[in-house]
């Protein structure tokens, strides 16, 4: 798996390091797991009632957006903080983080800190 080359301020290019590749692959794997959690909760909520169906729509949209922005190492390498699900102490949660928290609350999954 090859990530795009890195370019410094002087225009010098270098390939991504092994550490950068492993970090991107780990981020992509985490995002795929979280997308699966969100989709599972959305599937369970969709038939419960009108409010729950609206929540399921929100979860489905957020899961789709999250999957598009970080489910592969190439995308995960450049995911922005406001797109990610990581907890950012002192900041409001991103929509993707909110969807993950809603899914975990519905599924009864314990909250984890990273």
Secondary structure, DSSP 8 states (H G I E B T S, - for coil): -----EE-TT--EE---HHHHHHHHHHHHHHHHHHHHHHHHHHHHTTT-HHHHHHHHHHHHHHHHHHHHHSSHHHHTT--GGGS-S--TTS---HHHHHHHHHHHHHT------
